[in-house]
């Protein structure tokens, strides 16, 4: 967490936040846990793998935003140790979050996939969901992946380069 605090959002994060200001229906679905989208100004962010800036009780599933510092380390209800609200390898994803993301993707008319390997599920299946729902699908990624053929358009650049140019 302390390392992430020394980082700043890049131009791509800020471009997405500006796009959201112009088009309030924009929803960001991210696999990142670092909160950079929010730090750049995005308001509607669905975090598939959780957030470093929340903790949860493993017994109750109670979530709490913690900001930059922990205020307590144990659940007030049961005394269990709180853990970061992130998905570690082997953990189950929060199905409510996956459902929320899937609904948003099914309803979108433009789906932009940015910098993903296309191998981490269920996110790897989101381009297909968007395409089947009639969305125009754009990939921004320096390297192609298995999902690349599903996209209507591809941009082989990093997010920090491509997004400011596309959303200018």
Beta strands, then each sheet from edge to edge (+ up, - down):
strand 1: 28-30
strand 2: 45-47
strand 3: 50-57
strand 4: 63-65
strand 5: 82-86
strand 6: 110-114
strand 7: 136-140
strand 8: 153-155
sheet 1: 1+ 2+
sheet 2: 4+ 3- 5+
sheet 3: 6+ 7+ 8+
end
